[in-house]
């Protein structure tokens, strides 16, 4: 486990974990004895399952002329929990993933894994107590998953080998982690030696009622993409602040600064997101209206020996930047406005409009899978307009454990796409998804 961390970094990480566990003071746990917190006798076994089936089709090349026109995917996950003691939890998650309609060369890495264990970890300490230590293979995610996310929209989403420690004091939490990414594929999945993350992120709710401050500091390594000059050893620090006030208003602000580099090439970049939303619960259909502005720096000069493109680390940004996943949070200016209607308790309808632009015309368009989709022409692009996107998503929950999702999305290609990508054009995407939890 934790392959990819340099040997001299491991003692310092574990010393930090031990010191934090020793120094952290928290109110004592209420209740004791050989029974679970829910009052049920131990040992306890829990079994849950999730079945998801989704079909997608596309008409038009969009920003990826090699993308398939249509495919269907299915995924079965079993969550098996064993609690032999009130402070010990063992969790296993086997997964079976299937795909139909994708090209054979994409089947292995994109969506197919016949049967595997996606998660397998042990948790020590009560989940409501002063600390919990997780050891093993586990998914990771924090804040709104813009920088480190679970990527569950994909049929096969990466997981992590390593350890994480959660410390609690009242309403506040501190999370320490040291782990290496695992690509869940057929056969034995070893942790990566070049994709790791260690650091800390917090959740502070005690300062201001109704508001939350989430500071973070992460050190990450990812293989350098020589075509896009991303990756390397990076340090990312920042915070997210969110909360609500007045009659139905809520907001969020995220700022992140990034340093580090690869070899002698320094990396200096930053990103931010600012959003506000208003809920009109007394109006017909109870609309929620919101607007968000996101920015991530790009490389203003590809020949100055420095990298200015923000690296969005290991995110899960689907739907945040559109249903079609045209762009990630790097070299980007994204304006998003939308409304969500809830005419009935079991029904919601969301409509979003996004304007997608480059932050730097001398840098390219980066997709959410860490790759550069379209390179900027020599001397820079004539236009920074990637295009715009209009999304309509309908969620219907006929029962508490059944969810139907219908979506239609239109990407209107801008000059940067049509001029710099052979075959690039506008695109329409349709999707239908059924999710059942047992």
N, C-alpha and C positions, 0 to 999 in steps of 0.2 A: 504494500500500500504506500501511497504518497510517492510513488516513483515519479521522478522529474524534479523533486526537491534536491538541491545540492546537499551533500553530506554535512557540510559545516553549518547549514541552516537548521538542521533538525534539533540539535540540543537547545538552541535559543528558542525555537518554537515551543518545545515541551516545557522548558523552564518557565516561559511566559504562562502557559496553561496552568502549571502547578502553583505559581505565585498568585495568579488571579483567583484560583479556587481557595487558596489559603487566606487571602486578604479580603475577599468579598464578604461583606456582612449583610445579612438579610433576616427578615422576621422568621421565627421558627415555623415549621410546618404544623398545621392543625391536624390532630388525629394521629393515631399510630396503630400498631398491631399488624397482624398477618392478613389484612384484607385490603382490597383495592380501594381507591378513593371513592369509587361509585358505590361502595358498600358490598360488593360482590366478593365471594370467597375466591381465594387463590389456590392453585394456579388457574389462569383464565386463558381461553382461546377465542380468537375472533377471526372470522373469515368474511371477506367482502370481495366483490368482483365488479369489473367495469367492462362493458362491451361497447365499442365505438365503430361505426361504419360510416364512411364518407365517400361521396363521388364528386369529382371536380371536372369541369370541362372548360376549355378556353377557345375563343375564336379571335384570331389575330396573334401576331408575334410578340406584341408588347415590347419589353426591354430585353427579351431573351429569345432570339429567333430559333433556338434549338429546343425550346420547351415543348413537351407533348401536348396534344390537343385535349386528351381526356384520360382519366384513370379512376380506379376505385381502390380504396384501402380499407382494411379492417384490423382491429386491434382488440385483444383480450388481455386484461390484467387481473391478476388475483392478488389481493392484499391479505397476507397471513400474519397475524400478530399473536405472540405467545408471551404471557406475563407470569413468569414463575415466582416473582417477588414484587412487592409494591414499588421497588426502586429499580427493577430490571425489566426491560422490554426487548424482545427479539422480533425483528420484522423482516419478512421475506416477500418479494414481489416478483413472481414469474410473469413473463409476458410472451404472448404469441402474436406475431405481426404478419399480415398477408397483403399482397398487392396484385392488382390485375390492370393491365393496360400500359404499364411503364415499359420503356425500352429495356431489353435484357441487361445492357451495360449499366443501367441505373438501379436495377433491382436490389443489388446487394447492399449498397450504401444508403439508398434513399428511404426505403420503406419496408424491406423484407427481413425478418428475423424469425425463423420458424418457431423456436422455443428457447428462452433464455431467462436468466435471473437478472432483472434490471436493478433491483435493490436487495441488499442483504446486510443488515447492520444490527448492532446491539446498542441500546440506550441505557445508561446508568444514571439513576437519580430521578426523582419525581418530575413530571412535566409541569407541575405547578409549584415546585419547590425552588430553593435558592440556586440550584445548578442542575444541568443535565449534560452528560458527556455522550456523544455519538461516535461510534467506531465502526467502520466498514464501508460498504458501497451504498451511497445515498444521494438523492437529488439535492441540489442546492439552489436557492433563490432568495433574493432580498429586495426590499423596497418594492417598486412596481415592475421589477424584472427587466429594466432597461439595460443594466450592465451585467447582472448575473441572474440567469433565469432557468426555468425548467424545460422550456421549449416543448411543451406538451402538445402544441398544435401539430407537430410532426408525428408521424406514426412511430418512429424510433427516435427518442430524444436522449441525448448524452446523460450520463450519470457521473458520479465522482467517487473515487477511492480515497480514504483518509479519515480524518477526525475533525470534529467540531465541538465546541463547548459553548453552551448557553448559560449565562449568569443572569440572575433576576434579583431585583430589589424593588419591591412594590410594583408600580406600573412600568418600571424601566427595565430594559434588557440590554445585554452586551453579548454579541456572538463572535467567537474566535474560531477560525477555520484554517486548516492546512490540508489540501487535497489535490489530487491529480485527475484530470478528466479521462473518462472511459467511453469510447465509442462502442455502443451496443450493437454488435454484428453477430453473424453466425459463428458458432464455436466459442472457444474461451476468449474472453475479452480482457486483455491486460491493460493496466493503466498506462496512460501516455507518459513518456519521458520528456516531452516538450510542451505539454499543456497543463500547467498547474496554477493554483491560486492559493495564497495565504494572506491573512490579514484580519481585520476586525470591522464590524459594523454594529451600530447600536440603534435602539429605539427608546427615546426619552419622551414620556407623556406627562411627567410630574411637573414640568416647568410652567406650562400654561394649559388649563383645562380646555379640552376640545381641540388641541393642537399637538402635533407630533414632530419631533426633530430626529432625523436618522443620519447621523454622521457615519462616514466610512473611510477606510484606508485599505487598499488592496494592492498586493504585489502579484503580478501575473507574468506568465511566459507563454507565448504561442509561436509556432514556427513562422519565420519571416517569409512573406509572399514577395519574392523579388520583383514581380510585375507591379505590385501596388505599394511596396515598401511599408507594409504593416507587420505587426508582430514584434518579437523581441522581448526583452525584459522591461516591463513597464510598472510604474507606480502611479496609482490613481487615488486621489483624495477628494473629498467633497461632502455634500450633505443634501438631503431632501427634507423639505419642510412642508407639511400639509395640515389641513384643519378645516374647520367650518365656523361660520358666524352668522348672526342675524337670522332672517327668514329664508332658510333654504340655500344659503350661499356656501360653497366650499372651494378650496384652492389647493394648488401644489406648486412648489418651486424646487427644481433640482439643478445643482451646479457641481461640476466635476472638473478638476485640473489634472493634467497627466504629464509625467516626466519619465525619463529613462532613455532607452535606446537599444540599438543593436551594434555592438562593437564600438567603433569611434563615431558612429552616426547618432547624434542626440535626437531625442523626441520631445517636442513641446506642443501640447494641444489642450483644448478645453471644449466643454459641451455644457448645454443648459436646456432646461424645459420650464416653461411657465404656463400654467393652466388655471382656468376659473370656470365654475359651473353654477347654474342656478336651477333649483328644483321647485316647480310650481305644482305642489301636491293638491291644491284646491281647484286647479283648473281642469277642464275635461281632458281625459287621457293622461293626466299627471305628467306633463312633459318635463324633461330635463335638458336644458340648453347649455352648451359649453363651447369654449374656444381654447386652443392651445397653440403655443409657438415653441418650436424646438430648433436648436442650432447646434451644429457640431463643426469644428474648424476643419479646413482643408489645407493642403500644402500649396502655399502661394508661389513657391519657386522650387521645382523638382531638381534643380542643379546647384543648390546652395549648401548641400551636405547635411541638411537638417530635415526632419520629418515633422510636418505640422498637421497631419491628418489624425483626427481623434480616432482612437481604437476603442470600439464599443465593447470589447472584452468578450463575454460569453452570454449574450442576452437572450431574451424571449420576447421579441417586440411585435409579434403578430397582432394585428388589429390596431396597435398603437399608431403605426405608420401606414395603415391601409390593409385591406384584405388581400391584395395581390403581392404584398411583400416586395415591392419594386425597389425600396431603398432602406438602408439601415441608418443609424445615427452616426454618420461620418461624412464629412464634406457635404453637409446638408443644411438647408433651411426649409422647414416644414411648417406650414400653417394649416391647422385642422379646426374645422367648425362642424358641429353636429347637434342633433336633437334625438332624444330617446323618448318614445311614447309607451305608456303602460295602460292601454285601455281596459285590460282585465288583469287579474292577479297572475294568471298563467300565461299571459301573452305580452311580449314586448317587441317594439319595432324601432330600429335605430337607423338613422340616415346620417352619413358623414361625407363631408367634402374636404379634400386635401389638395393643397397647392405645393408641389415638390420642386425645389430649386437647389442648385449647387451653391455651396458657400464660397468656393474658389473655382473660377473657370479654368485654371491651369491644372486642376486635379480632376479625377474621374468620378464616375458613379459607382458606389459600393452597395452590393446587395447585403441582405441580412445574414448570409452564410459566409461572411468574412472575405469574400472575393470581390475583385474589381470587375464589374460587369461591362462597363464602357470606359475606355481610356480617353482622356482629353487629347485633342490634336496638338501637334507641336505649336507652341506659342499661345495656347489657350483656346477655349471654345468661344465661338461668336455669341452664343446665348447661354445663360445659366438655367434656362427653363427645361427641367426634366419632363414636366407635364402635370396633369392633375388627375384626380381619381374621385369617383362618386360611388359610394357603397350603400347598399340597402341590405340589412340583416334582420331576419324575423326569428325570434325564439319562442317556441311554444312548449309548455310543460303540462301535458295532459295528466300526469301523475307526479308525485314527489320525486321519483327516481327515474323518470323518463323525460328526455329532452329532444326535441326536434329543432333543427336549425336549417333555415333556408337563406341563401344569399345570392345577390347579383351585384357585380362590380364592373364598372367601366373605367379603364385607364385611357386617358386622352394623351397620346404621346406628344411631347414638346419638341422644339427644334433641336435640343441637344441629342435626343434619342434618334430622331429621324435623319439627322445629318451625319451622325458618327457611328451608327450601328447599321450595317447592311441588313435589310429586312426588318428593321425596327419600325413598329407602327402601333397604333392604338389596339386595345385588346378588351374583350368582354369575358368575364369569368362567371360561371354559375356553380353553385355548390349546394349539396344536400347532405345533412348529417343526422344520424340517429345515435343517441347516447343512452345507455341503460346501465343503471347501478343496481346491484343485487346485494 
